[in-house]
């Protein structure tokens, strides 16, 4: 394996690693948003007088 090929493989591996880190970070952020929305919806649904508009407002406020 030539040095150029070795370096190219390392750069590609670093880029793949960075892409995985970015993907995992984005997924973690989305999961946090969804967990917050679910918690708010759970609290909302615990009340006896919940309306679909309220549910939609919670979902919209979190971009879900």
VOMAR-423340 format. One record per atom (N, C-alpha, C): x, y, z; atom name; residue number from 0. Coordinates in Angstrom, 3 decimals, padded with zeros to 6 digits, m for minus. Layout:
ATOM       east      north         up   atome   num
ATOM          X          Y          Z      CA   NUM
...
***
This chain:
ATOM       east      north         up   atome   num
ATOM    000.861   m001.175    000.000       N     0
ATOM    000.000    000.000    000.000      CA     0
ATOM    000.903    001.232    000.000       C     0
ATOM    000.616    002.134   m000.914       N     1
ATOM    001.424    003.347   m000.994      CA     1
ATOM    001.027    004.312    000.113       C     1
ATOM    001.906    005.256    000.385       N     2
ATOM    001.645    006.265    001.416      CA     2
ATOM    000.425    007.107    001.043       C     2
ATOM    000.290    007.434   m000.240       N     3
ATOM   m000.847    008.232   m000.699      CA     3
ATOM   m002.144    007.466   m000.456       C     3
ATOM   m002.146    006.212   m000.766       N     4
ATOM   m003.330    005.382   m000.560      CA     4
ATOM   m003.651    005.262    000.929       C     4
ATOM   m002.615    005.106    001.731       N     5
ATOM   m002.795    005.007    003.179      CA     5
ATOM   m003.411    006.288    003.743       C     5
ATOM   m002.879    007.428    003.331       N     6
ATOM   m003.399    008.726    003.796      CA     6
ATOM   m004.829    008.923    003.311       C     6
ATOM   m005.114    008.563    002.068       N     7
ATOM   m006.468    008.701    001.527      CA     7
ATOM   m007.447    007.854    002.337       C     7
ATOM   m007.032    006.647    002.698       N     8
ATOM   m007.889    005.786    003.530      CA     8
ATOM   m008.123    006.407    004.900       C     8
ATOM   m007.102    006.996    005.482       N     9
ATOM   m007.248    007.636    006.793      CA     9
ATOM   m008.204    008.822    006.721       C     9
ATOM   m008.071    009.617    005.680       N    10
ATOM   m008.950    010.772    005.502      CA    10
ATOM   m010.390    010.303    005.328       C    10
ATOM   m010.578    009.262    004.536       N    11
ATOM   m011.915    008.714    004.308      CA    11
ATOM   m012.493    008.178    005.621       C    11
ATOM   m011.679    007.472    006.400       N    12
ATOM   m012.131    006.949    007.692      CA    12
ATOM   m012.479    008.084    008.650       C    12
ATOM   m011.666    009.142    008.659       N    13
ATOM   m011.969    010.297    009.507      CA    13
ATOM   m013.278    010.942    009.087       C    13
ATOM   m013.498    011.059    007.788       N    14
ATOM   m014.733    011.653    007.280      CA    14
ATOM   m015.931    010.779    007.661       C    14
ATOM   m015.778    009.453    007.517       N    15
ATOM   m016.845    008.533    007.911      CA    15
ATOM   m017.136    008.665    009.405       C    15
ATOM   m016.083    008.750    010.198       N    16
ATOM   m016.233    008.904    011.653      CA    16
ATOM   m016.969    010.199    011.967       C    16
ATOM   m016.573    011.288    011.323       N    17
ATOM   m017.224    012.583    011.541      CA    17
ATOM   m018.702    012.531    011.140       C    17
ATOM   m018.992    011.835    010.029       N    18
ATOM   m020.390    011.700    009.588      CA    18
ATOM   m021.205    010.927    010.613       C    18
ATOM   m020.632    009.863    011.172       N    19
ATOM   m021.330    009.083    012.201      CA    19
ATOM   m021.569    009.921    013.445       C    19
ATOM   m020.569    010.681    013.859       N    20
ATOM   m020.717    011.541    015.036      CA    20
ATOM   m021.813    012.571    014.791       C    20
ATOM   m021.820    013.187    013.615       N    21
ATOM   m022.858    014.172    013.279      CA    21
ATOM   m024.244    013.532    013.295       C    21
ATOM   m024.364    012.339    012.727       N    22
ATOM   m025.637    011.636    012.692      CA    22
ATOM   m026.118    011.298    014.094       C    22
ATOM   m025.226    010.794    014.931       N    23
ATOM   m025.593    010.444    016.304      CA    23
ATOM   m025.960    011.679    017.118       C    23
ATOM   m025.258    012.773    016.906       N    24
ATOM   m025.566    014.017    017.612      CA    24
ATOM   m026.947    014.526    017.209       C    24
ATOM   m027.232    014.501    015.918       N    25
ATOM   m028.547    014.940    015.429      CA    25
ATOM   m029.657    014.031    015.969       C    25
ATOM   m029.410    012.728    015.963       N    26
ATOM   m030.418    011.786    016.479      CA    26
ATOM   m030.660    012.019    017.968       C    26
ATOM   m029.607    012.293    018.710       N    27
ATOM   m029.734    012.552    020.145      CA    27
ATOM   m030.553    013.813    020.395       C    27
ATOM   m030.297    014.841    019.612       N    28
ATOM   m031.046    016.088    019.738      CA    28
ATOM   m032.520    015.855    019.427       C    28
ATOM   m032.793    015.118    018.357       N    29
ATOM   m034.183    014.822    017.992      CA    29
ATOM   m034.867    014.000    019.073       C    29
ATOM   m034.133    013.052    019.648       N    30
ATOM   m034.697    012.234    020.717      CA    30
ATOM   m035.047    013.090    021.930       C    30
ATOM   m034.181    014.032    022.271       N    31
ATOM   m034.473    014.941    023.390      CA    31
ATOM   m035.757    015.728    023.135       C    31
ATOM   m035.917    016.217    021.911       N    32
ATOM   m037.123    016.977    021.550      CA    32
ATOM   m038.352    016.084    021.659       C    32
ATOM   m038.251    014.872    021.151       N    33
ATOM   m039.389    013.956    021.219      CA    33
ATOM   m039.726    013.580    022.661       C    33
ATOM   m038.698    013.372    023.483       N    34
ATOM   m038.956    013.045    024.891      CA    34
ATOM   m039.672    014.195    025.591       C    34
ATOM   m039.269    015.414    025.303       N    35
ATOM   m039.927    016.580    025.891      CA    35
ATOM   m041.380    016.662    025.427       C    35
ATOM   m041.609    016.455    024.127       N    36
ATOM   m042.970    016.503    023.593      CA    36
ATOM   m043.835    015.417    024.223       C    36
ATOM   m043.301    014.224    024.361       N    37
ATOM   m044.066    013.123    024.953      CA    37
ATOM   m044.396    013.422    026.406       C    37
ATOM   m043.446    013.978    027.133       N    38
ATOM   m043.699    014.337    028.527      CA    38
ATOM   m044.810    015.377    028.622       C    38
ATOM   m044.736    016.399    027.771       N    39
ATOM   m045.784    017.427    027.780      CA    39
ATOM   m047.143    016.838    027.407       C    39
ATOM   m047.157    015.944    026.417       N    40
ATOM   m048.417    015.316    026.012      CA    40
ATOM   m048.969    014.428    027.125       C    40
ATOM   m048.094    013.734    027.805       N    41
ATOM   m048.543    012.881    028.911      CA    41
ATOM   m049.206    013.721    029.987       C    41
ATOM   m048.566    014.838    030.346       N    42
ATOM   m049.149    015.730    031.356      CA    42
ATOM   m050.479    016.305    030.870       C    42
ATOM   m050.520    016.669    029.612       N    43
ATOM   m051.747    017.219    029.043      CA    43
ATOM   m052.875    016.184    029.070       C    43
ATOM   m052.551    014.959    028.712       N    44
ATOM   m053.574    013.907    028.649      CA    44
ATOM   m054.017    013.440    030.031       C    44
ATOM   m053.234    013.739    031.053       N    45
ATOM   m053.643    013.386    032.414      CA    45
ATOM   m054.830    014.235    032.873       C    45
ATOM   m054.957    015.410    032.279       N    46
ATOM   m056.125    016.224    032.609      CA    46
ATOM   m057.339    015.610    031.917       C    46
ATOM   m058.490    015.838    032.491       N    47
ATOM   m059.699    015.206    031.947      CA    47
ATOM   m060.265    015.949    030.746       C    47
ATOM   m059.858    017.180    030.543       N    48
ATOM   m060.455    017.987    029.486      CA    48
ATOM   m059.388    018.373    028.454       C    48
ATOM   m058.916    017.395    027.725       N    49
ATOM   m057.900    017.656    026.713      CA    49
ATOM   m058.565    017.674    025.332       C    49
ATOM   m058.122    018.605    024.505       N    50
ATOM   m058.688    018.765    023.163      CA    50
ATOM   m057.606    018.521    022.124       C    50
ATOM   m058.013    018.063    020.974       N    51
ATOM   m057.058    017.746    019.921      CA    51
ATOM   m056.224    018.963    019.523       C    51
ATOM   m056.798    020.157    019.619       N    52
ATOM   m056.046    021.371    019.277      CA    52
ATOM   m054.847    021.541    020.215       C    52
ATOM   m055.042    021.196    021.475       N    53
ATOM   m053.958    021.309    022.447      CA    53
ATOM   m052.833    020.323    022.113       C    53
ATOM   m053.208    019.126    021.730       N    54
ATOM   m052.217    018.123    021.348      CA    54
ATOM   m051.430    018.606    020.137       C    54
ATOM   m052.140    019.119    019.143       N    55
ATOM   m051.485    019.621    017.933      CA    55
ATOM   m050.570    020.798    018.244       C    55
ATOM   m050.974    021.664    019.188       N    56
ATOM   m050.131    022.797    019.572      CA    56
ATOM   m048.814    022.322    020.198       C    56
ATOM   m048.894    021.317    021.052       N    57
ATOM   m047.685    020.775    021.686      CA    57
ATOM   m046.769    020.183    020.610       C    57
ATOM   m047.345    019.401    019.710       N    58
ATOM   m046.540    018.803    018.646      CA    58
ATOM   m045.911    019.872    017.755       C    58
ATOM   m046.681    020.869    017.392       N    59
ATOM   m046.159    021.942    016.533      CA    59
ATOM   m045.070    022.746    017.242       C    59
ATOM   m045.223    022.960    018.536       N    60
ATOM   m044.231    023.754    019.268      CA    60
ATOM   m042.870    023.058    019.323       C    60
ATOM   m042.877    021.747    019.124       N    61
ATOM   m041.622    020.990    019.144      CA    61
ATOM   m041.200    020.554    017.743       C    61
ATOM   m041.941    020.996    016.742       N    62
ATOM   m041.592    020.654    015.371      CA    62
ATOM   m041.774    019.188    015.044       C    62
ATOM   m042.698    018.567    015.762       N    63
ATOM   m042.925    017.121    015.563      CA    63
ATOM   m044.046    016.931    014.563       C    63
***
